[in-house]
Amino acid sequence: MAAAPASLPATGARDWETYQAAAPHKAFAVSLTGGYGSRTAQRTAAEARTAAIEACKRADCKVLAVDDKPVP
């Protein structure tokens, strides 16, 4: 299991652990300003990416991982 991004608050680190244990299709997005969002159990990886960005609710959100694969 990959470590949670250092920029996440404690609640975000717990949500990162929950995300990693969830079933596909899933995505986790983070913001440089401390925001984050994740979505799991989506129909496709693309839907998971879009939903995670929307859940992050910050202009600078970027997808960190999709289906447990890091996004460069």
NUVOTI-392659 format. One line per 2 residues: number of its first residue (from 1); for each residue x, y, z of N, C-alpha, C, CB. Coordinates in Angstrom, 2 decimals, m for minus. Atoms other than C-alpha are relative to their C-alpha. Glycine has a CB too. Layout:
% NUVOTI-392659
NUM = X,Y,Z,X,Y,Z,X,Y,Z,X,Y,Z ~ ...;
END
This chain:
% NUVOTI-392659
1 = 0.85,m1.18,0.00,0.00,0.00,0.00,0.90,1.24,0.00,m0.97,0.00,1.23 ~ m0.77,m1.24,0.08,1.39,3.40,m0.97,m0.39,0.93,1.16,m0.23,0.70,m1.36;
3 = 0.24,m0.96,m1.07,1.72,6.05,1.71,m0.87,1.15,m0.51,1.32,0.54,0.57 ~ 0.84,m1.16,0.35,m0.75,8.93,1.74,0.88,1.18,m0.34,m0.96,0.36,1.17;
5 = m0.76,m1.21,0.32,0.46,12.16,0.13,0.19,0.86,1.25,m0.70,0.80,m1.10 ~ m0.32,m0.80,m1.19,2.14,14.37,2.74,m0.86,1.25,0.13,1.45,0.40,m0.02;
7 = 0.80,m1.23,m0.03,m0.07,17.33,1.80,m1.40,m0.22,0.57,m0.12,0.56,m1.40 ~ 1.35,0.26,m0.49,m3.22,15.60,3.07,m0.11,0.21,1.51,m0.42,m1.42,m0.34;
9 = 0.24,m0.07,m1.45,m4.72,16.41,6.48,m0.27,m1.42,0.52,m1.20,0.96,0.33 ~ 0.22,1.33,m0.61,m5.32,13.51,8.90,m1.23,m0.69,m0.58,m0.14,0.13,1.51;
11 = 1.21,0.63,0.57,m8.84,12.93,7.56,0.27,m0.46,m1.43,m1.18,0.99,0.01 ~ m0.35,0.40,1.36,m7.42,12.81,4.03,0.84,m1.26,m0.02,0.73,1.12,m0.70;
13 = m0.83,1.20,m0.09,m4.84,10.22,5.04,m0.87,m1.23,0.28,1.07,0.16,1.10 ~ 0.93,1.12,m0.27,m7.63,8.02,6.45,m0.81,m0.32,m1.25,m0.95,0.35,1.17;
15 = 0.76,0.24,1.23,m9.65,8.50,3.24,0.87,m0.66,m1.07,m0.57,1.32,m0.53 ~ m0.93,0.63,0.94,m6.55,7.52,1.21,0.06,m1.51,0.29,1.41,0.64,0.10;
17 = m0.03,1.41,m0.36,m6.39,4.22,3.13,m1.29,m0.70,m0.42,0.22,m0.16,1.51 ~ 1.29,0.56,0.41,m10.10,3.63,2.50,m0.05,m0.16,m1.51,m1.16,0.90,0.49;
19 = m0.04,0.06,1.47,m9.61,4.42,m1.19,0.80,m1.22,m0.46,0.61,1.30,m0.59 ~ m0.85,1.09,0.45,m6.81,1.89,m1.51,m0.65,m1.36,0.22,1.33,0.06,0.73;
21 = 0.66,1.27,m0.27,m8.97,m0.87,m0.04,m1.26,m0.21,m0.85,m0.36,m0.09,1.47 ~ 1.25,0.07,0.77,m11.96,m0.11,m2.31,0.18,m0.73,m1.32,m0.54,1.41,m0.25;
23 = 0.01,0.70,1.29,m12.91,m1.99,m5.44,0.03,1.00,m1.16,m1.25,m0.90,m0.12 ~ m0.01,m0.87,1.19,m12.41,m0.55,m8.95,m1.43,0.27,m0.46,0.82,m0.64,m1.14;
25 = m0.90,m1.04,0.49,m13.13,1.65,m10.73,m0.01,1.15,0.98,m0.41,0.47,m1.42 ~ m0.14,m1.00,m1.05,m11.79,4.31,m8.43,1.09,0.99,m0.38,0.30,m0.66,1.35;
27 = m1.02,m1.02,0.23,m9.75,7.51,m8.42,0.12,0.88,1.24,m0.33,0.85,m1.25 ~ m0.28,m0.88,m1.13,m8.17,9.85,m5.88,0.67,1.25,m0.56,0.90,m0.69,1.09;
29 = m0.55,m1.27,0.48,m7.51,13.54,m6.60,0.46,0.83,1.19,m1.04,0.78,m0.83 ~ m0.53,m0.86,m1.05,m5.46,16.02,m4.56,0.26,1.40,m0.54,1.30,m0.60,0.59;
31 = m0.27,m1.40,0.31,m4.89,19.76,m4.48,1.25,0.43,0.75,m1.22,0.90,0.37 ~ m1.18,m0.52,m0.69,m1.71,21.61,m3.61,m0.38,0.83,1.22,0.84,0.84,m0.95;
33 = 0.47,m0.82,m1.12,m3.83,23.67,m1.20,m0.70,m0.82,1.08,m0.94,1.07,m0.52 ~ 0.52,0.86,m1.06,m4.89,20.66,0.89,m1.32,m0.68,m0.29,m0.14,0.79,1.21;
35 = 1.26,0.66,0.34,m8.10,19.63,m0.84,0.25,m1.39,m0.56,m0.79,0.83,m1.01 ~ m0.08,1.34,0.58,m8.77,16.08,m1.94,m1.40,m0.51,m0.25,0.79,m0.96,0.91;
37 = 1.28,0.64,0.26,m11.56,13.91,m3.28,0.24,m1.36,m0.59,m0.88,0.86,m0.92 ~ m0.12,1.33,0.58,m12.09,10.30,m4.19,m1.39,m0.53,m0.33,0.75,m0.97,0.95;
39 = 1.22,0.70,0.34,m14.71,8.17,m5.80,0.34,m1.44,m0.30,m0.72,0.67,m1.21 ~ m0.20,1.42,0.22,m15.03,4.40,m5.88,m1.27,m0.59,m0.62,0.36,m0.73,1.32;
41 = 1.12,0.76,0.56,m17.29,1.82,m7.51,m0.67,0.73,m1.18,m1.03,m0.27,1.08 ~ 0.52,m0.66,1.19,m17.68,3.80,m10.74,m0.03,m1.00,m1.16,0.86,1.24,m0.36;
43 = 0.14,0.93,1.12,m18.63,2.16,m14.06,1.28,m0.11,m0.82,m1.13,0.44,m0.90 ~ m1.24,0.02,0.78,m15.36,3.12,m15.79,1.08,0.80,0.74,m0.23,0.58,m1.42;
45 = m1.10,m0.78,m0.57,m11.94,4.50,m14.89,m0.16,1.47,m0.33,1.35,m0.52,m0.51 ~ 0.19,m1.40,0.39,m12.76,7.67,m16.82,m1.05,0.67,0.88,m0.42,0.09,m1.48;
47 = 1.03,m0.56,m0.89,m15.92,8.21,m14.76,0.57,0.22,1.40,m1.23,m0.93,0.06 ~ m0.61,m0.15,m1.33,m13.92,7.67,m11.58,0.90,1.24,0.04,0.82,m1.26,0.36;
49 = m0.88,m1.19,0.07,m11.36,10.32,m12.66,m0.83,1.28,0.09,0.82,0.00,m1.32 ~ 0.85,m1.20,0.04,m14.07,12.87,m13.43,m0.66,0.24,1.35,m1.06,m0.13,m1.09;
51 = 0.70,m0.13,m1.28,m15.95,12.18,m10.20,0.97,0.41,1.12,m0.69,m1.32,0.36 ~ m0.98,m0.36,m1.03,m12.77,12.46,m8.07,0.38,1.47,m0.11,1.26,m0.88,m0.13;
53 = m0.31,m1.43,0.20,m11.90,15.85,m9.60,m1.16,0.85,0.51,0.28,0.30,m1.50 ~ 1.18,m0.75,m0.47,m15.46,17.06,m8.95,m0.10,m0.03,1.52,m1.30,m0.58,m0.62;
55 = 0.07,0.13,m1.46,m15.29,15.79,m5.35,1.08,0.84,0.68,0.14,m1.46,0.41 ~ m1.09,m0.77,m0.58,m12.01,17.62,m4.75,m0.37,1.47,0.17,1.25,m0.12,m0.88;
57 = 0.57,m1.35,m0.10,m13.72,20.99,m5.40,1.05,1.11,0.12,m0.91,0.07,1.18 ~ m1.01,m1.05,0.04,m10.51,22.99,m5.92,0.47,0.15,m1.45,1.21,m0.32,0.95;
59 = m0.41,m0.26,1.38,m9.30,24.60,m9.14,1.29,m0.73,m0.36,0.18,1.49,m0.22 ~ m1.30,0.61,0.29,m5.85,23.02,m8.79,0.05,m1.51,0.25,1.06,0.67,0.82;
61 = 0.03,1.44,m0.25,m6.96,19.41,m8.21,0.55,m0.77,m1.19,m1.43,m0.46,0.31 ~ m0.54,0.91,1.01,m5.09,16.70,m10.07,m0.21,m1.42,0.48,1.51,0.28,m0.27;
63 = 0.20,1.39,m0.34,m5.75,12.99,m10.18,1.34,m0.62,0.39,m0.65,m0.78,m1.17 ~ m1.21,0.62,m0.53,m3.15,11.14,m8.10,0.09,m1.47,m0.42,0.04,0.12,1.53;
65 = 0.02,1.43,0.32,m4.23,7.55,m8.81,m1.35,m0.40,m0.56,0.34,m0.84,1.23 ~ 1.22,0.60,0.55,m6.77,5.59,m10.83,0.18,m1.51,0.07,m0.28,0.47,m1.49;
67 = m0.07,1.46,m0.16,m7.47,1.96,m9.98,1.37,m0.45,0.53,m0.29,m0.70,m1.34 ~ m1.26,0.30,m0.69,m4.35,1.91,m7.76,1.25,0.27,m0.84,0.00,m1.44,0.43;
69 = m1.16,m0.32,0.83,m2.09,3.11,m10.58,0.29,1.49,0.11,m0.24,m0.40,m1.49 ~ m0.35,m1.42,m0.09,m0.21,6.40,m10.06,m0.21,0.68,m1.35,1.45,0.18,0.47;
71 = 0.16,m0.81,1.20,m1.03,9.13,m12.55,1.13,1.01,m0.02,m1.41,0.70,m0.05 ~ m1.14,m0.96,0.06,2.04,11.07,m13.70,m0.44,1.44,m0.11,0.91,m0.33,m1.17;
END
